Amino acid sequence: MEEILKAITTLCIKVDSMDNEIQKLKSKASQQHDYKNAELRRSEDGKNPELKGDDGKLLKTHNICLNIAAGTNKQVSDKQHKNVNLNQLFEKSFTQRTPRHMSIEPQTSTYADSLQNQNEKKTYNYMTRTYIENIHKIQTYLNRNPRSSTKEPNQDYSTQKLQGYNKLIAQPKTNANLVRTCYNYGLLNIVYTYDR
């Protein structure tokens, strides 16, 4: 009889312990699936981001920023390194380049003088010289040839040459491009814009 009672008491104790273990397992299962208490990080993220080696502590290179991204860690991340090369970027002093001196002879004569003196033309390039020569040809042609519809060949010219000057006065109905070209080169003193 005593053996039966002992066996019953041990069975009751084992059943009670099994009930306690079942309650613990149920509470753990409910905590795992309770989304209010769920954590937003992995177990790997909670580890200290350092590895112990032979030379002391070494920083991990992978999951350093995972705590900050998940919003569970309040530590402020410090700068890991400082770029020293940028500090020496502007240490070299700025040296100005010496300007090149171009030896150009000054123009001592005007276009009028260069048109009168054929031997002493002061021009900078071939195009300018030929342009001035063409204007000189036009000027002399217009001064020597009157208009085709003229009645007074000694007076009615397209242009008139002033005495003592190598400049022209454009008469009415002269070609506008010719007047503009001559005026830009200083060959025209007065331009008439009306008809007589």
Secondary structure as UniProt FT lines:
FT   HELIX           2..32
FT   TURN            35..36
FT   TURN            43..46
FT   STRAND          50..53
FT   TURN            54..55
FT   STRAND          56..59
FT   TURN            63..65
FT   HELIX           66..70
FT   HELIX           85..88
FT   TURN            89..90
FT   HELIX           111..116
FT   TURN            119..120
FT   HELIX           126..144
FT   TURN            148..149
FT   TURN            153..155
FT   STRAND          159..161
FT   TURN            163..164
FT   STRAND          168..170
FT   TURN            172..173
FT   HELIX           176..184
FT   TURN            185..186
FT   STRAND          188..191
//
